[in-house]
Amino acid sequence: MMETTMQMRLFTQDWRAEAGKMQAEVNDFLASLPQGAVKHVNTATAATRTALTDKSQEHYVITVWYDV
């Protein structure tokens, strides 16, 4: 049996940005993969805090696990 390495693509975007831009980027990437390549898709939000301003910034995060 031949082993393959699972690949991962991470997309992030500031929550204040237009969601359609990220959606188009993810859809274009998914369309470029062969049928059945995508094994798992995860969505999340993440918050980071800057040391200089101590303000929180939120991001949308989409992770695509695929095998080609």
N, CA, C and O atoms as CSV, one atom per row, in Angstrom:
chain,resi,resn,atom,element,x,y,z
A,1,MET,N,N,0.840,-1.182,0.000
A,1,MET,CA,C,0.000,0.000,0.000
A,1,MET,C,C,0.885,1.246,0.000
A,1,MET,O,O,1.804,1.361,0.811
A,2,MET,N,N,0.606,2.167,-0.903
A,2,MET,CA,C,1.388,3.391,-1.006
A,2,MET,C,C,0.830,4.455,-0.064
A,2,MET,O,O,-0.377,4.697,-0.033
A,3,GLU,N,N,1.708,5.081,0.693
A,3,GLU,CA,C,1.283,6.145,1.597
A,3,GLU,C,C,1.280,7.477,0.866
A,3,GLU,O,O,2.136,7.737,0.020
A,4,THR,N,N,0.313,8.315,1.200
A,4,THR,CA,C,0.267,9.667,0.662
A,4,THR,C,C,0.250,10.652,1.815
A,4,THR,O,O,-0.143,10.314,2.932
A,5,THR,N,N,0.669,11.841,1.542
A,5,THR,CA,C,0.680,12.886,2.557
A,5,THR,C,C,-0.523,13.795,2.352
A,5,THR,O,O,-0.744,14.308,1.255
A,6,MET,N,N,-1.287,13.989,3.401
A,6,MET,CA,C,-2.437,14.883,3.344
A,6,MET,C,C,-1.922,16.319,3.286
A,6,MET,O,O,-0.985,16.682,3.998
A,7,GLN,N,N,-2.535,17.117,2.444
A,7,GLN,CA,C,-2.154,18.514,2.324
A,7,GLN,C,C,-3.234,19.389,2.944
A,7,GLN,O,O,-4.381,18.967,3.098
A,8,MET,N,N,-2.851,20.619,3.300
A,8,MET,CA,C,-3.776,21.524,3.961
A,8,MET,C,C,-3.611,22.916,3.374
A,8,MET,O,O,-2.496,23.360,3.100
A,9,ARG,N,N,-4.727,23.594,3.186
A,9,ARG,CA,C,-4.710,24.983,2.730
A,9,ARG,C,C,-5.500,25.795,3.741
A,9,ARG,O,O,-6.622,25.435,4.099
A,10,LEU,N,N,-4.913,26.888,4.197
A,10,LEU,CA,C,-5.513,27.733,5.220
A,10,LEU,C,C,-5.891,29.078,4.608
A,10,LEU,O,O,-5.070,29.725,3.959
A,11,PHE,N,N,-7.130,29.491,4.817
A,11,PHE,CA,C,-7.619,30.788,4.360
A,11,PHE,C,C,-7.991,31.607,5.590
A,11,PHE,O,O,-8.665,31.101,6.487
A,12,THR,N,N,-7.563,32.856,5.643
A,12,THR,CA,C,-7.941,33.732,6.757
A,12,THR,C,C,-8.364,35.089,6.209
A,12,THR,O,O,-7.905,35.523,5.152
A,13,GLN,N,N,-9.244,35.743,6.948
A,13,GLN,CA,C,-9.708,37.066,6.550
A,13,GLN,C,C,-10.222,37.799,7.773
A,13,GLN,O,O,-10.885,37.211,8.627
A,14,ASP,N,N,-9.918,39.071,7.853
A,14,ASP,CA,C,-10.445,39.915,8.918
A,14,ASP,C,C,-11.973,39.888,8.842
A,14,ASP,O,O,-12.538,39.949,7.750
A,15,TRP,N,N,-12.632,39.798,9.970
A,15,TRP,CA,C,-14.091,39.664,9.989
A,15,TRP,C,C,-14.798,40.882,9.421
A,15,TRP,O,O,-15.961,40.786,9.028
A,16,ARG,N,N,-14.124,42.029,9.367
A,16,ARG,CA,C,-14.745,43.246,8.839
A,16,ARG,C,C,-14.693,43.308,7.313
A,16,ARG,O,O,-15.402,44.109,6.705
A,17,ALA,N,N,-13.869,42.478,6.694
A,17,ALA,CA,C,-13.734,42.493,5.238
A,17,ALA,C,C,-14.950,41.846,4.582
A,17,ALA,O,O,-15.728,41.150,5.234
A,18,GLU,N,N,-15.096,42.084,3.308
A,18,GLU,CA,C,-16.221,41.524,2.561
A,18,GLU,C,C,-16.097,40.003,2.474
A,18,GLU,O,O,-15.095,39.484,1.980
A,19,ALA,N,N,-17.105,39.302,2.948
A,19,ALA,CA,C,-17.073,37.835,2.985
A,19,ALA,C,C,-17.029,37.225,1.589
A,19,ALA,O,O,-16.477,36.138,1.412
A,20,GLY,N,N,-17.593,37.895,0.605
A,20,GLY,CA,C,-17.631,37.363,-0.752
A,20,GLY,C,C,-16.255,37.142,-1.353
A,20,GLY,O,O,-16.070,36.226,-2.155
A,21,LYS,N,N,-15.287,37.969,-0.975
A,21,LYS,CA,C,-13.928,37.822,-1.496
A,21,LYS,C,C,-13.317,36.497,-1.041
A,21,LYS,O,O,-12.740,35.764,-1.844
A,22,MET,N,N,-13.447,36.200,0.237
A,22,MET,CA,C,-12.905,34.949,0.769
A,22,MET,C,C,-13.664,33.754,0.192
A,22,MET,O,O,-13.060,32.735,-0.143
A,23,GLN,N,N,-14.963,33.879,0.081
A,23,GLN,CA,C,-15.773,32.799,-0.474
A,23,GLN,C,C,-15.336,32.488,-1.903
A,23,GLN,O,O,-15.223,31.319,-2.274
A,24,ALA,N,N,-15.092,33.510,-2.698
A,24,ALA,CA,C,-14.649,33.304,-4.081
A,24,ALA,C,C,-13.281,32.630,-4.121
A,24,ALA,O,O,-13.044,31.746,-4.945
A,25,GLU,N,N,-12.383,33.047,-3.231
A,25,GLU,CA,C,-11.043,32.451,-3.182
A,25,GLU,C,C,-11.113,30.966,-2.822
A,25,GLU,O,O,-10.439,30.141,-3.439
A,26,VAL,N,N,-11.927,30.631,-1.825
A,26,VAL,CA,C,-12.078,29.230,-1.416
A,26,VAL,C,C,-12.727,28.420,-2.539
A,26,VAL,O,O,-12.271,27.320,-2.850
A,27,ASN,N,N,-13.783,28.952,-3.146
A,27,ASN,CA,C,-14.462,28.232,-4.224
A,27,ASN,C,C,-13.545,27.999,-5.422
A,27,ASN,O,O,-13.581,26.928,-6.026
A,28,ASP,N,N,-12.722,28.993,-5.772
A,28,ASP,CA,C,-11.771,28.823,-6.873
A,28,ASP,C,C,-10.771,27.716,-6.558
A,28,ASP,O,O,-10.438,26.906,-7.422
A,29,PHE,N,N,-10.294,27.687,-5.313
A,29,PHE,CA,C,-9.343,26.647,-4.914
A,29,PHE,C,C,-9.999,25.269,-4.977
A,29,PHE,O,O,-9.417,24.328,-5.517
A,30,LEU,N,N,-11.204,25.148,-4.428
A,30,LEU,CA,C,-11.894,23.858,-4.433
A,30,LEU,C,C,-12.153,23.375,-5.858
A,30,LEU,O,O,-12.047,22.181,-6.138
A,31,ALA,N,N,-12.490,24.291,-6.752
A,31,ALA,CA,C,-12.758,23.928,-8.146
A,31,ALA,C,C,-11.497,23.440,-8.859
A,31,ALA,O,O,-11.584,22.704,-9.842
A,32,SER,N,N,-10.327,23.848,-8.367
A,32,SER,CA,C,-9.070,23.441,-9.004
A,32,SER,C,C,-8.635,22.026,-8.612
A,32,SER,O,O,-7.736,21.459,-9.233
A,33,LEU,N,N,-9.266,21.461,-7.593
A,33,LEU,CA,C,-8.890,20.129,-7.114
A,33,LEU,C,C,-9.666,19.049,-7.857
A,33,LEU,O,O,-10.797,19.277,-8.288
A,34,PRO,N,N,-9.054,17.865,-8.009
A,34,PRO,CA,C,-9.791,16.761,-8.631
A,34,PRO,C,C,-10.959,16.315,-7.743
A,34,PRO,O,O,-10.938,16.504,-6.527
A,35,GLN,N,N,-11.962,15.730,-8.367
A,35,GLN,CA,C,-13.122,15.235,-7.627
A,35,GLN,C,C,-12.673,14.222,-6.579
A,35,GLN,O,O,-11.882,13.325,-6.872
A,36,GLY,N,N,-13.177,14.368,-5.365
A,36,GLY,CA,C,-12.859,13.450,-4.278
A,36,GLY,C,C,-11.590,13.788,-3.513
A,36,GLY,O,O,-11.244,13.085,-2.563
A,37,ALA,N,N,-10.882,14.855,-3.905
A,37,ALA,CA,C,-9.621,15.203,-3.244
A,37,ALA,C,C,-9.832,15.791,-1.851
A,37,ALA,O,O,-9.014,15.572,-0.958
A,38,VAL,N,N,-10.919,16.531,-1.660
A,38,VAL,CA,C,-11.166,17.189,-0.374
A,38,VAL,C,C,-11.611,16.144,0.646
A,38,VAL,O,O,-12.572,15.407,0.422
A,39,LYS,N,N,-10.901,16.094,1.760
A,39,LYS,CA,C,-11.207,15.124,2.815
A,39,LYS,C,C,-11.930,15.755,3.997
A,39,LYS,O,O,-12.720,15.090,4.668
A,40,HIS,N,N,-11.664,17.042,4.259
A,40,HIS,CA,C,-12.288,17.696,5.410
A,40,HIS,C,C,-12.185,19.208,5.236
A,40,HIS,O,O,-11.171,19.719,4.759
A,41,VAL,N,N,-13.241,19.918,5.626
A,41,VAL,CA,C,-13.236,21.383,5.632
A,41,VAL,C,C,-13.665,21.830,7.022
A,41,VAL,O,O,-14.663,21.348,7.558
A,42,ASN,N,N,-12.910,22.750,7.598
A,42,ASN,CA,C,-13.210,23.248,8.932
A,42,ASN,C,C,-13.329,24.770,8.876
A,42,ASN,O,O,-12.518,25.434,8.231
A,43,THR,N,N,-14.326,25.316,9.542
A,43,THR,CA,C,-14.470,26.766,9.635
A,43,THR,C,C,-14.415,27.175,11.099
A,43,THR,O,O,-14.852,26.438,11.983
A,44,ALA,N,N,-13.872,28.357,11.339
A,44,ALA,CA,C,-13.748,28.837,12.711
A,44,ALA,C,C,-13.573,30.350,12.705
A,44,ALA,O,O,-13.341,30.963,11.663
A,45,THR,N,N,-13.689,30.928,13.879
A,45,THR,CA,C,-13.294,32.315,14.074
A,45,THR,C,C,-12.166,32.318,15.090
A,45,THR,O,O,-12.104,31.466,15.976
A,46,ALA,N,N,-11.291,33.272,14.951
A,46,ALA,CA,C,-10.157,33.374,15.865
A,46,ALA,C,C,-9.974,34.835,16.252
A,46,ALA,O,O,-10.188,35.733,15.437
A,47,ALA,N,N,-9.585,35.062,17.476
A,47,ALA,CA,C,-9.321,36.420,17.946
A,47,ALA,C,C,-7.857,36.532,18.342
A,47,ALA,O,O,-7.312,35.656,19.013
A,48,THR,N,N,-7.232,37.616,17.920
A,48,THR,CA,C,-5.849,37.886,18.298
A,48,THR,C,C,-5.794,39.247,18.976
A,48,THR,O,O,-6.633,40.113,18.729
A,49,ARG,N,N,-4.817,39.417,19.812
A,49,ARG,CA,C,-4.654,40.682,20.530
A,49,ARG,C,C,-3.253,41.209,20.229
A,49,ARG,O,O,-2.271,40.473,20.321
A,50,THR,N,N,-3.172,42.481,19.873
A,50,THR,CA,C,-1.874,43.073,19.578
A,50,THR,C,C,-1.221,43.571,20.863
A,50,THR,O,O,-1.897,44.069,21.763
A,51,ALA,N,N,0.085,43.433,20.935
A,51,ALA,CA,C,0.821,43.863,22.123
A,51,ALA,C,C,0.867,45.387,22.236
A,51,ALA,O,O,0.866,45.932,23.339
A,52,LEU,N,N,0.908,46.065,21.101
A,52,LEU,CA,C,1.031,47.525,21.130
A,52,LEU,C,C,-0.244,48.229,21.567
A,52,LEU,O,O,-0.194,49.157,22.375
A,53,THR,N,N,-1.384,47.798,21.042
A,53,THR,CA,C,-2.638,48.492,21.342
A,53,THR,C,C,-3.521,47.722,22.309
A,53,THR,O,O,-4.474,48.282,22.853
A,54,ASP,N,N,-3.223,46.456,22.530
A,54,ASP,CA,C,-4.016,45.584,23.392
A,54,ASP,C,C,-5.466,45.486,22.919
A,54,ASP,O,O,-6.375,45.265,23.719
A,55,LYS,N,N,-5.675,45.654,21.601
A,55,LYS,CA,C,-7.013,45.522,21.030
A,55,LYS,C,C,-7.154,44.154,20.385
A,55,LYS,O,O,-6.203,43.606,19.828
A,56,SER,N,N,-8.354,43.619,20.474
A,56,SER,CA,C,-8.636,42.319,19.886
A,56,SER,C,C,-9.060,42.490,18.434
A,56,SER,O,O,-9.759,43.443,18.090
A,57,GLN,N,N,-8.634,41.560,17.586
A,57,GLN,CA,C,-9.027,41.558,16.185
A,57,GLN,C,C,-9.509,40.155,15.840
A,57,GLN,O,O,-8.830,39.172,16.135
A,58,GLU,N,N,-10.685,40.063,15.214
A,58,GLU,CA,C,-11.259,38.759,14.894
A,58,GLU,C,C,-11.069,38.429,13.425
A,58,GLU,O,O,-11.077,39.305,12.560
A,59,HIS,N,N,-10.897,37.128,13.164
A,59,HIS,CA,C,-10.674,36.635,11.810
A,59,HIS,C,C,-11.559,35.425,11.554
A,59,HIS,O,O,-11.858,34.649,12.461
A,60,TYR,N,N,-11.972,35.281,10.299
A,60,TYR,CA,C,-12.580,34.035,9.844
A,60,TYR,C,C,-11.443,33.138,9.381
A,60,TYR,O,O,-10.487,33.609,8.765
A,61,VAL,N,N,-11.545,31.855,9.676
A,61,VAL,CA,C,-10.519,30.893,9.279
A,61,VAL,C,C,-11.208,29.692,8.638
A,61,VAL,O,O,-12.135,29.120,9.211
A,62,ILE,N,N,-10.750,29.315,7.451
A,62,ILE,CA,C,-11.239,28.108,6.781
A,62,ILE,C,C,-10.028,27.243,6.472
A,62,ILE,O,O,-9.057,27.707,5.874
A,63,THR,N,N,-10.093,25.986,6.882
A,63,THR,CA,C,-9.023,25.031,6.620
A,63,THR,C,C,-9.566,23.932,5.719
A,63,THR,O,O,-10.609,23.344,6.004
A,64,VAL,N,N,-8.856,23.659,4.633
A,64,VAL,CA,C,-9.241,22.602,3.698
A,64,VAL,C,C,-8.146,21.538,3.719
A,64,VAL,O,O,-6.989,21.817,3.405
A,65,TRP,N,N,-8.522,20.324,4.092
A,65,TRP,CA,C,-7.603,19.181,4.057
A,65,TRP,C,C,-7.898,18.401,2.786
A,65,TRP,O,O,-9.046,18.048,2.517
A,66,TYR,N,N,-6.855,18.132,2.005
A,66,TYR,CA,C,-7.079,17.456,0.732
A,66,TYR,C,C,-5.931,16.508,0.411
A,66,TYR,O,O,-4.851,16.591,0.995
A,67,ASP,N,N,-6.187,15.614,-0.522
A,67,ASP,CA,C,-5.216,14.599,-0.916
A,67,ASP,C,C,-5.214,14.515,-2.437
A,67,ASP,O,O,-6.223,14.152,-3.043
A,68,VAL,N,N,-4.091,14.848,-3.050
A,68,VAL,CA,C,-3.997,14.758,-4.520
A,68,VAL,C,C,-2.826,13.890,-4.921
A,68,VAL,O,O,-2.582,13.694,-6.112
